């Protein structure tokens, strides 16, 4: 063969041959893309990186230091062994009960945010049995499409609701905010005018940032790395000998054992019954008679919400002792009082009256569940658990359904309320 021709042919072939460096680069790109897909499947990130339940929760006794820094796709247990009941609370990427939600509401679908404590979150009930879930289900059954967010935080109080409302309005833009107050949220302290001064400035995550960067950042900062699946549930209350459990204090334990039944004591020590419910009856008996001023607080909430064109509604849920004496026999097992007398008398019902008058003066829709719940209790339909202070699923259902009917009536006449 002609040598000149062979050299020419070889050069012609090499001209169409992919350089080795290009092949290596292509392989690197393919590997990176594959790794990125895997990381995104395993490690989700919230749309807003600095909005999380743990920033508002005043208590989270059962969690570790890492979990206290960030609560995402996690689960915890609220248990009441004396009632033979427990619920597993699954929280989303923001640490709130329910499915993940977007920062911005869906077009044409009003967003409603429920704020409150464990009664709102729905302790000792399934996720679809909580007040917000029943509210949304009832709305759907009546042809109403709403996006309902359960922003309930177990163990929180009125000051928590103010902090969360401030940031939730600026970050999540709910059109309606329903604040659910339980009897143990009152009375309130002095109003802090600065509470609404600096709403949260959301830090958004970016889709184009490699997921490995977020994972590495959390690892370096010592924060938990959320995974697509939820972590193993932990008890809301840590068992003895955790310092957060009052039974870990030998002096308190010695005092408690004198009047708390062995069954209840075992559950409290194990974190399987609220160890802070000791003398629950006595605390309610004292605080339910205390007067307080809340108009300034409510005016601050209303004015802040009005700046964004949002509407606020207030709801009151009574404690079980305000509506029935049925539960006293169970509370005797963890009460130091010599005798437990009725708390259904008028002098123990003043909080709802104060709330009603304050809301009326400001034009804020207010709903008191006391009469409705008492009617059920008087008929023998006990809505609360015997030992634990929370409601059973049927109690939450009644509240959710009733609340939707009331809200539907007042929302259109809000400004004239």
VOMIKE-264456 format. One line per field, with one value per residue (C-alpha): residue number from 1; residue in one letter; x, y, z. Coordinates in nm, 2 decimals, decimal comma. Layout:
! VOMIKE-264456
nr	c(NUM / ...) .
rest	c(a / ...) .
c1	c(X / ...) .
c2	c(Y / ...) .
c3	c(Z / ...) .
***
This chain:
! VOMIKE-264456
nr	c(1 / 2 / 3 / 4 / 5 / 6 / 7 / 8 / 9 / 10 / 11 / 12 / 13 / 14 / 15 / 16 / 17 / 18 / 19 / 20 / 21 / 22 / 23 / 24 / 25 / 26 / 27 / 28 / 29 / 30 / 31 / 32 / 33 / 34 / 35 / 36 / 37 / 38 / 39 / 40 / 41 / 42 / 43 / 44 / 45 / 46 / 47 / 48 / 49 / 50 / 51 / 52 / 53 / 54 / 55 / 56 / 57 / 58 / 59 / 60 / 61 / 62 / 63 / 64 / 65 / 66 / 67 / 68 / 69 / 70 / 71 / 72 / 73 / 74 / 75 / 76 / 77 / 78 / 79 / 80 / 81 / 82 / 83 / 84 / 85 / 86 / 87 / 88 / 89 / 90 / 91 / 92 / 93 / 94 / 95 / 96 / 97 / 98 / 99 / 100 / 101 / 102 / 103 / 104 / 105 / 106 / 107 / 108 / 109 / 110 / 111 / 112 / 113 / 114 / 115 / 116 / 117 / 118 / 119 / 120 / 121 / 122 / 123 / 124 / 125 / 126 / 127 / 128 / 129 / 130 / 131 / 132 / 133 / 134 / 135 / 136 / 137 / 138 / 139 / 140 / 141 / 142 / 143 / 144 / 145 / 146 / 147 / 148 / 149 / 150 / 151 / 152 / 153 / 154 / 155 / 156 / 157 / 158 / 159 / 160 / 161 / 162 / 163 / 164 / 165 / 166 / 167 / 168 / 169 / 170 / 171 / 172 / 173 / 174 / 175 / 176 / 177 / 178 / 179 / 180 / 181 / 182 / 183 / 184 / 185 / 186 / 187 / 188 / 189 / 190 / 191 / 192 / 193 / 194 / 195 / 196 / 197 / 198 / 199 / 200 / 201 / 202 / 203 / 204 / 205 / 206 / 207 / 208 / 209 / 210 / 211 / 212 / 213 / 214 / 215 / 216 / 217 / 218 / 219 / 220 / 221 / 222 / 223 / 224 / 225 / 226 / 227 / 228 / 229 / 230 / 231 / 232 / 233 / 234 / 235 / 236 / 237 / 238 / 239 / 240 / 241 / 242 / 243 / 244 / 245 / 246 / 247 / 248 / 249 / 250 / 251 / 252 / 253 / 254 / 255 / 256 / 257 / 258 / 259 / 260 / 261 / 262 / 263 / 264 / 265 / 266 / 267 / 268 / 269 / 270 / 271 / 272 / 273 / 274 / 275 / 276 / 277 / 278 / 279 / 280 / 281 / 282 / 283 / 284 / 285 / 286 / 287 / 288 / 289 / 290 / 291 / 292 / 293 / 294 / 295 / 296 / 297 / 298 / 299 / 300 / 301 / 302 / 303 / 304 / 305 / 306 / 307 / 308 / 309 / 310 / 311 / 312 / 313 / 314 / 315 / 316 / 317 / 318 / 319 / 320 / 321 / 322 / 323 / 324 / 325 / 326 / 327 / 328 / 329 / 330 / 331 / 332 / 333 / 334 / 335 / 336 / 337 / 338 / 339 / 340 / 341 / 342 / 343 / 344 / 345 / 346 / 347 / 348 / 349 / 350 / 351 / 352 / 353 / 354 / 355 / 356 / 357 / 358 / 359 / 360 / 361 / 362 / 363 / 364 / 365 / 366 / 367 / 368 / 369 / 370 / 371 / 372 / 373 / 374 / 375 / 376 / 377 / 378 / 379 / 380 / 381 / 382 / 383 / 384 / 385 / 386 / 387 / 388 / 389 / 390 / 391 / 392 / 393 / 394 / 395 / 396 / 397 / 398 / 399 / 400 / 401 / 402 / 403 / 404 / 405 / 406 / 407 / 408 / 409 / 410 / 411 / 412 / 413 / 414 / 415 / 416 / 417) .
rest	c(x / x / x / x / x / x / x / x / x / x / x / x / x / x / x / x / x / x / x / x / x / x / x / x / x / x / x / x / x / x / x / x / x / x / x / x / x / x / x / x / x / x / x / x / x / x / x / x / x / x / x / x / x / x / x / x / x / x / x / x / x / x / x / x / x / x / x / x / x / x / x / x / x / x / x / x / x / x / x / x / x / x / x / x / x / x / x / x / x / x / x / x / x / x / x / x / x / x / x / x / x / x / x / x / x / x / x / x / x / x / x / x / x / x / x / x / x / x / x / x / x / x / x / x / x / x / x / x / x / x / x / x / x / x / x / x / x / x / x / x / x / x / x / x / x / x / x / x / x / x / x / x / x / x / x / x / x / x / x / x / x / x / x / x / x / x / x / x / x / x / x / x / x / x / x / x / x / x / x / x / x / x / x / x / x / x / x / x / x / x / x / x / x / x / x / x / x / x / x / x / x / x / x / x / x / x / x / x / x / x / x / x / x / x / x / x / x / x / x / x / x / x / x / x / x / x / x / x / x / x / x / x / x / x / x / x / x / x / x / x / x / x / x / x / x / x / x / x / x / x / x / x / x / x / x / x / x / x / x / x / x / x / x / x / x / x / x / x / x / x / x / x / x / x / x / x / x / x / x / x / x / x / x / x / x / x / x / x / x / x / x / x / x / x / x / x / x / x / x / x / x / x / x / x / x / x / x / x / x / x / x / x / x / x / x / x / x / x / x / x / x / x / x / x / x / x / x / x / x / x / x / x / x / x / x / x / x / x / x / x / x / x / x / x / x / x / x / x / x / x / x / x / x / x / x / x / x / x / x / x / x / x / x / x / x / x / x / x / x / x / x / x / x / x / x / x / x / x / x / x / x / x / x / x / x / x / x / x / x / x / x / x / x / x / x / x / x / x / x / x / x / x / x / x / x / x / x / x / x / x / x / x / x / x / x / x / x) .
c1	c(0,00 / 0,12 / 0,27 / 0,16 / -0,20 / -0,18 / -0,06 / -0,33 / -0,60 / -0,48 / -0,49 / -0,84 / -0,95 / -0,79 / -0,98 / -1,31 / -1,18 / -1,30 / -1,01 / -0,94 / -0,98 / -1,33 / -1,43 / -1,30 / -1,50 / -1,81 / -1,77 / -1,72 / -2,04 / -2,24 / -2,11 / -2,19 / -2,54 / -2,60 / -2,47 / -2,69 / -3,00 / -2,92 / -2,86 / -3,18 / -3,38 / -3,22 / -3,17 / -3,46 / -3,42 / -3,69 / -3,78 / -3,70 / -3,40 / -3,45 / -3,82 / -3,86 / -4,08 / -3,79 / -3,74 / -4,07 / -4,11 / -4,05 / -4,02 / -3,91 / -3,80 / -3,75 / -3,51 / -3,14 / -2,92 / -2,90 / -3,27 / -3,32 / -3,13 / -3,35 / -3,67 / -3,75 / -3,91 / -3,91 / -4,15 / -4,22 / -4,45 / -4,71 / -4,82 / -5,06 / -5,00 / -5,27 / -5,52 / -5,35 / -5,32 / -5,04 / -5,00 / -4,71 / -4,67 / -4,51 / -4,37 / -4,27 / -3,96 / -4,05 / -4,12 / -4,50 / -4,76 / -4,88 / -4,76 / -4,49 / -4,62 / -4,49 / -4,39 / -4,65 / -5,02 / -5,16 / -5,33 / -5,70 / -5,69 / -5,72 / -5,46 / -5,57 / -5,32 / -5,41 / -5,20 / -5,22 / -5,07 / -5,11 / -5,49 / -5,43 / -5,15 / -5,38 / -5,20 / -5,34 / -5,51 / -5,42 / -5,30 / -5,64 / -5,82 / -5,68 / -5,89 / -5,72 / -5,75 / -6,12 / -6,18 / -6,03 / -6,22 / -6,55 / -6,48 / -6,41 / -6,73 / -6,92 / -6,75 / -6,49 / -6,13 / -5,88 / -5,52 / -5,51 / -5,18 / -5,15 / -4,90 / -4,98 / -4,69 / -4,73 / -4,62 / -4,65 / -4,83 / -4,97 / -4,63 / -4,54 / -4,84 / -4,75 / -4,39 / -4,52 / -4,80 / -4,55 / -4,32 / -4,59 / -4,77 / -4,45 / -4,32 / -4,63 / -4,89 / -5,20 / -5,52 / -5,69 / -5,52 / -5,72 / -5,56 / -5,69 / -5,65 / -5,68 / -5,76 / -5,39 / -5,28 / -5,44 / -5,39 / -5,12 / -4,83 / -4,76 / -4,77 / -4,43 / -4,48 / -4,15 / -4,28 / -4,40 / -4,11 / -3,88 / -4,05 / -3,84 / -3,66 / -3,68 / -3,37 / -3,46 / -3,28 / -3,18 / -3,25 / -2,93 / -2,70 / -2,57 / -2,74 / -2,41 / -2,34 / -2,64 / -2,56 / -2,19 / -2,30 / -2,53 / -2,26 / -2,01 / -2,25 / -2,34 / -2,70 / -2,91 / -2,93 / -3,29 / -3,36 / -3,66 / -3,78 / -3,87 / -3,63 / -3,72 / -3,98 / -3,87 / -4,09 / -4,18 / -4,08 / -3,74 / -3,75 / -3,56 / -3,26 / -3,28 / -3,25 / -3,56 / -3,78 / -3,87 / -3,87 / -3,49 / -3,47 / -3,46 / -3,62 / -3,92 / -3,95 / -3,97 / -4,24 / -4,44 / -4,44 / -4,64 / -4,95 / -4,91 / -5,04 / -4,78 / -4,94 / -4,91 / -4,57 / -4,43 / -4,56 / -4,42 / -4,08 / -4,08 / -4,18 / -4,51 / -4,73 / -4,68 / -4,46 / -4,56 / -4,92 / -4,86 / -5,12 / -5,28 / -5,61 / -5,46 / -5,30 / -5,62 / -5,82 / -5,58 / -5,53 / -5,89 / -6,00 / -5,73 / -5,83 / -5,61 / -5,58 / -5,55 / -5,70 / -5,36 / -5,22 / -5,51 / -5,50 / -5,13 / -5,20 / -5,49 / -5,30 / -5,00 / -5,22 / -5,41 / -5,09 / -5,08 / -5,46 / -5,49 / -5,78 / -5,75 / -6,00 / -5,98 / -6,12 / -6,13 / -6,13 / -6,21 / -6,02 / -6,21 / -6,26 / -6,45 / -6,71 / -6,74 / -6,66 / -6,62 / -6,24 / -6,18 / -6,16 / -5,87 / -5,69 / -5,69 / -5,42 / -5,17 / -5,30 / -5,17 / -5,50 / -5,70 / -6,02 / -6,11 / -6,41 / -6,60 / -6,45 / -6,76 / -6,89 / -6,91 / -6,60 / -6,39 / -6,54 / -6,42 / -6,14 / -6,37 / -6,58 / -6,27 / -6,17 / -6,51 / -6,53 / -6,18 / -6,24 / -6,58 / -6,43 / -6,18 / -6,41 / -6,23 / -6,45 / -6,44 / -6,59 / -6,61 / -6,65 / -6,74 / -7,12 / -7,10 / -6,84 / -7,03 / -7,35 / -7,17 / -7,02 / -7,35 / -7,51 / -7,24 / -7,03 / -6,69 / -6,46 / -6,14 / -5,91 / -5,95 / -5,59 / -5,44 / -5,58 / -5,62 / -5,93 / -6,01 / -6,06 / -6,43 / -6,37 / -6,14 / -6,39 / -6,67 / -6,45 / -6,32 / -6,67 / -6,83 / -6,54 / -6,58 / -6,95 / -6,89 / -6,59 / -6,79 / -7,06 / -6,84 / -6,56 / -6,76 / -6,89 / -6,55 / -6,52 / -6,87 / -6,83) .
c2	c(0,00 / 0,35 / 0,49 / 0,84 / 0,72 / 0,53 / 0,84 / 1,06 / 0,80 / 0,78 / 1,16 / 1,16 / 0,90 / 1,09 / 1,40 / 1,24 / 1,07 / 1,22 / 1,35 / 1,16 / 1,48 / 1,53 / 1,17 / 1,22 / 1,54 / 1,37 / 1,09 / 1,34 / 1,53 / 1,20 / 1,09 / 1,43 / 1,43 / 1,07 / 1,18 / 1,49 / 1,28 / 1,04 / 1,32 / 1,50 / 1,18 / 1,11 / 1,46 / 1,71 / 2,07 / 2,32 / 2,60 / 2,84 / 2,75 / 2,97 / 2,90 / 2,61 / 2,51 / 2,49 / 2,87 / 2,92 / 2,61 / 2,70 / 2,33 / 2,02 / 1,80 / 1,47 / 1,59 / 1,58 / 1,89 / 1,83 / 1,79 / 2,12 / 2,30 / 2,17 / 1,97 / 1,83 / 1,51 / 1,39 / 1,21 / 1,23 / 1,04 / 1,19 / 0,92 / 0,87 / 0,52 / 0,56 / 0,61 / 0,34 / 0,59 / 0,75 / 0,94 / 0,96 / 1,32 / 1,33 / 1,67 / 1,81 / 1,99 / 2,29 / 2,09 / 2,13 / 1,85 / 1,76 / 1,76 / 1,99 / 2,32 / 2,58 / 2,93 / 3,09 / 2,99 / 2,82 / 3,07 / 3,10 / 2,88 / 3,07 / 2,97 / 2,94 / 2,91 / 2,76 / 2,87 / 2,72 / 2,46 / 2,08 / 2,10 / 2,26 / 2,02 / 1,73 / 1,54 / 1,19 / 1,19 / 1,09 / 1,36 / 1,36 / 1,39 / 1,72 / 2,04 / 2,19 / 1,86 / 1,82 / 2,18 / 2,13 / 1,80 / 1,96 / 2,25 / 2,01 / 1,82 / 2,14 / 2,24 / 2,47 / 2,45 / 2,58 / 2,51 / 2,47 / 2,48 / 2,32 / 2,55 / 2,41 / 2,38 / 2,16 / 2,32 / 2,68 / 2,98 / 3,32 / 3,48 / 3,20 / 3,27 / 3,63 / 3,54 / 3,28 / 3,49 / 3,77 / 3,55 / 3,32 / 3,62 / 3,75 / 3,41 / 3,20 / 3,47 / 3,30 / 3,50 / 3,39 / 3,32 / 3,13 / 3,14 / 2,86 / 2,94 / 2,67 / 2,75 / 2,70 / 2,98 / 3,24 / 3,47 / 3,65 / 3,87 / 4,23 / 4,32 / 4,37 / 4,63 / 4,53 / 4,17 / 4,27 / 4,50 / 4,26 / 3,99 / 3,71 / 3,77 / 3,43 / 3,28 / 3,08 / 2,77 / 2,76 / 2,47 / 2,52 / 2,48 / 2,12 / 1,93 / 1,81 / 2,17 / 2,18 / 1,84 / 1,95 / 2,28 / 2,11 / 1,86 / 2,14 / 2,34 / 2,03 / 2,03 / 1,72 / 1,63 / 1,58 / 1,27 / 1,18 / 0,93 / 1,03 / 0,95 / 0,71 / 0,87 / 1,00 / 1,07 / 1,44 / 1,40 / 1,24 / 0,96 / 0,97 / 1,04 / 1,32 / 1,66 / 1,79 / 1,53 / 1,67 / 1,31 / 1,31 / 1,55 / 1,33 / 1,58 / 1,64 / 1,26 / 1,20 / 1,46 / 1,34 / 0,98 / 1,08 / 1,16 / 1,03 / 0,68 / 0,42 / 0,38 / 0,75 / 0,78 / 0,50 / 0,66 / 1,01 / 0,87 / 0,69 / 1,00 / 0,82 / 1,07 / 1,44 / 1,48 / 1,85 / 1,77 / 1,72 / 1,93 / 2,03 / 2,07 / 2,31 / 2,52 / 2,56 / 2,63 / 2,92 / 3,07 / 3,04 / 3,30 / 3,55 / 3,86 / 4,00 / 4,26 / 4,13 / 4,41 / 4,56 / 4,22 / 4,16 / 4,51 / 4,46 / 4,13 / 4,28 / 4,59 / 4,38 / 4,14 / 4,43 / 4,57 / 4,27 / 4,25 / 3,94 / 3,85 / 3,71 / 3,50 / 3,39 / 3,07 / 2,95 / 2,58 / 2,53 / 2,29 / 1,97 / 2,08 / 2,39 / 2,18 / 1,86 / 1,71 / 1,37 / 1,39 / 1,49 / 1,13 / 1,06 / 1,38 / 1,28 / 1,03 / 1,31 / 1,60 / 1,70 / 1,87 / 1,71 / 1,75 / 1,84 / 2,06 / 2,17 / 2,43 / 2,46 / 2,76 / 3,11 / 3,24 / 2,99 / 3,10 / 3,46 / 3,41 / 3,34 / 3,64 / 3,87 / 3,74 / 3,79 / 4,15 / 4,24 / 4,09 / 4,26 / 4,60 / 4,54 / 4,38 / 4,05 / 3,74 / 3,53 / 3,18 / 3,02 / 2,64 / 2,62 / 2,58 / 2,33 / 2,11 / 2,13 / 2,02 / 1,71 / 1,64 / 1,68 / 1,42 / 1,17 / 1,21 / 1,26 / 1,43 / 1,44 / 1,15 / 1,04 / 1,12 / 1,32 / 1,68 / 1,65 / 1,56 / 1,23 / 1,22 / 1,28 / 1,59 / 1,74 / 1,64 / 1,82 / 2,13 / 2,12 / 2,08 / 2,34 / 2,59 / 2,56 / 2,63 / 2,94 / 3,06 / 3,03 / 3,26 / 3,53 / 3,55 / 3,75 / 3,99 / 4,02 / 4,40 / 4,44 / 4,18) .
c3	c(0,00 / -0,08 / 0,24 / 0,16 / 0,13 / 0,46 / 0,66 / 0,50 / 0,59 / 0,95 / 0,98 / 0,84 / 1,10 / 1,39 / 1,28 / 1,37 / 1,69 / 2,02 / 2,23 / 2,55 / 2,76 / 2,62 / 2,71 / 3,07 / 3,10 / 2,97 / 3,22 / 3,51 / 3,40 / 3,39 / 3,73 / 3,88 / 3,73 / 3,86 / 4,21 / 4,21 / 4,12 / 4,41 / 4,65 / 4,56 / 4,60 / 4,95 / 5,09 / 5,04 / 5,14 / 5,25 / 5,02 / 5,30 / 5,50 / 5,81 / 5,89 / 6,13 / 6,42 / 6,66 / 6,64 / 6,81 / 7,03 / 7,39 / 7,49 / 7,32 / 7,60 / 7,43 / 7,15 / 7,13 / 7,09 / 6,71 / 6,68 / 6,87 / 6,60 / 6,32 / 6,30 / 5,96 / 5,84 / 6,19 / 6,42 / 6,79 / 7,03 / 7,27 / 7,50 / 7,78 / 7,92 / 8,19 / 7,90 / 7,69 / 7,42 / 7,21 / 6,88 / 6,65 / 6,52 / 6,18 / 6,09 / 5,76 / 5,64 / 5,85 / 6,17 / 6,15 / 6,14 / 5,80 / 5,44 / 5,31 / 5,18 / 4,94 / 5,05 / 4,83 / 4,83 / 4,52 / 4,28 / 4,35 / 4,66 / 4,98 / 5,24 / 5,61 / 5,89 / 6,23 / 6,52 / 6,86 / 7,10 / 7,12 / 7,08 / 6,74 / 6,65 / 6,75 / 7,03 / 7,08 / 6,75 / 6,39 / 6,15 / 5,96 / 6,29 / 6,40 / 6,41 / 6,09 / 5,90 / 5,99 / 5,90 / 5,56 / 5,51 / 5,61 / 5,37 / 5,08 / 5,16 / 5,13 / 4,80 / 4,94 / 4,83 / 5,08 / 5,17 / 5,55 / 5,73 / 6,08 / 6,26 / 6,60 / 6,84 / 7,14 / 7,46 / 7,32 / 7,46 / 7,35 / 7,31 / 7,07 / 6,86 / 6,83 / 6,71 / 6,47 / 6,33 / 6,26 / 6,06 / 5,90 / 5,75 / 5,59 / 5,48 / 5,40 / 5,32 / 5,46 / 5,38 / 5,71 / 6,05 / 6,31 / 6,66 / 6,88 / 7,25 / 7,51 / 7,87 / 7,97 / 7,73 / 7,96 / 8,14 / 7,94 / 8,04 / 7,95 / 7,58 / 7,41 / 7,13 / 6,96 / 6,89 / 6,54 / 6,46 / 6,27 / 6,07 / 5,95 / 5,62 / 5,44 / 5,30 / 5,00 / 4,88 / 4,51 / 4,28 / 4,09 / 4,39 / 4,41 / 4,68 / 4,81 / 4,91 / 5,14 / 5,29 / 5,35 / 5,50 / 5,75 / 5,84 / 5,90 / 6,11 / 6,32 / 6,21 / 6,13 / 5,76 / 5,66 / 5,46 / 5,24 / 5,50 / 5,86 / 6,15 / 6,43 / 6,66 / 6,99 / 7,30 / 7,35 / 7,71 / 7,78 / 8,04 / 8,37 / 8,42 / 8,16 / 8,33 / 8,15 / 8,33 / 8,68 / 8,82 / 8,77 / 9,06 / 9,37 / 9,59 / 9,36 / 9,30 / 9,67 / 9,71 / 9,41 / 9,52 / 9,83 / 9,64 / 9,28 / 9,20 / 9,11 / 8,76 / 8,68 / 8,84 / 8,62 / 8,31 / 8,40 / 8,47 / 8,14 / 7,94 / 7,86 / 8,04 / 8,08 / 8,39 / 8,41 / 8,46 / 8,83 / 9,02 / 8,69 / 8,87 / 9,13 / 8,86 / 8,67 / 8,99 / 9,06 / 8,71 / 8,58 / 8,83 / 8,74 / 8,55 / 8,27 / 8,00 / 7,64 / 7,42 / 7,36 / 7,25 / 7,01 / 6,87 / 6,79 / 6,62 / 6,42 / 6,31 / 6,20 / 6,00 / 5,85 / 5,70 / 5,48 / 5,42 / 5,63 / 5,86 / 6,22 / 6,41 / 6,78 / 6,92 / 7,28 / 7,39 / 7,76 / 7,99 / 8,07 / 8,43 / 8,32 / 8,15 / 8,36 / 8,70 / 8,54 / 8,51 / 8,87 / 8,99 / 8,75 / 8,83 / 9,20 / 9,11 / 9,03 / 9,25 / 9,59 / 9,68 / 9,96 / 9,77 / 9,41 / 9,39 / 9,08 / 8,84 / 8,63 / 8,83 / 8,68 / 8,86 / 8,66 / 8,32 / 8,32 / 8,06 / 7,77 / 7,87 / 7,88 / 7,54 / 7,40 / 7,52 / 7,39 / 7,05 / 7,02 / 7,10 / 6,81 / 6,56 / 6,57 / 6,52 / 6,84 / 6,90 / 7,24 / 7,25 / 7,61 / 7,57 / 7,29 / 7,47 / 7,80 / 7,63 / 7,51 / 7,85 / 8,03 / 7,79 / 7,88 / 7,57 / 7,72 / 7,46 / 7,66 / 7,77 / 8,13 / 8,24 / 7,96 / 7,92 / 7,54 / 7,34 / 7,18 / 6,80 / 6,83 / 7,03 / 6,77 / 6,50 / 6,67 / 6,70 / 6,34 / 6,19 / 6,41 / 6,35 / 5,97 / 5,99 / 6,21 / 6,00 / 5,68 / 5,81 / 5,96 / 5,70 / 5,44 / 5,70 / 5,87 / 5,86 / 6,00 / 6,28) .
***
